[in-house]
Amino acid sequence: MTNPTNIDETRIKALFKEAIVEVIEENQDLVSSILVDTIEDIGLSRAISEGERSKTVTREEIFEVLSEEQ
């Protein structure tokens, strides 16, 4: 005999998946924007962590490097 709780749980999962897909399809621009923002935030976080582990430089050294690139 089938347990009705399992059927309900399976159906709920399927409905939830359908709802997520529908939201993503209807709001592609929003989802895309969220993903881009998330990736940028991860990159910024990694850059900050890397910067905290690197040696300190003076303001003059930074401007010297920047002026060499022009």
N, C-alpha and C positions, 0 to 999 in steps of 0.2 A: 504494500500500500504506500502511496506517495505521501510524503509529509507536506501539508499545505504551506507551512512556513517556508520551505525551500522553494516552492513555486513562486510565492510572493516575493521572496528575496531575489530570485532570478529575474523576475519581471521588473522589479524595482531597479535593479542594476541596468537592465536593458533600456528602460525608460530614461534613466539618468544619463546613460551614454548617448542616447538619441538627443536629449535636451542639450548636452554639451556640444555635440556636433552642430546642432541647429544654431546655437548661440554663436559659435565660431564662424559658421557660414554667413550668418546675417550681419556679423560685426567684424568682418575681415580687417578693415582699416584699424579699428580699435585694438584687435588682437595683435596685429602687426606692430602697432605703436608700442604696445605693452612689451612685446618681445624685444624690440629695438632698445627701449629704455632699460630693460633688464640686462641685456648684453652690455650696454654702455656702462651701467652701474657696476657690473662684474669687472669690466676692464678698468674702471676708475679705482675700484677697491684693490685690484691687483697692483696697479701702478702706485697707489699710496703705500701698500705693504712693501713693495720693492724699494720705494724711495726711503722708507724708514730704515731699511737695511743697508742703504748705500752711504758713502761718505758725504759729509757736509762740504758744500762749496760756498764761496763768497758771492755776493751779488755781482761784484766786478767780473768774476770768472764766468758767470752766466752771460752777462752782456758781451763779454769778449767772444764767447762761442757764437752768440747770436749775430754779432757784427761780422764774423768770419764767413757765415753762411750766405751773406748778401753779396 
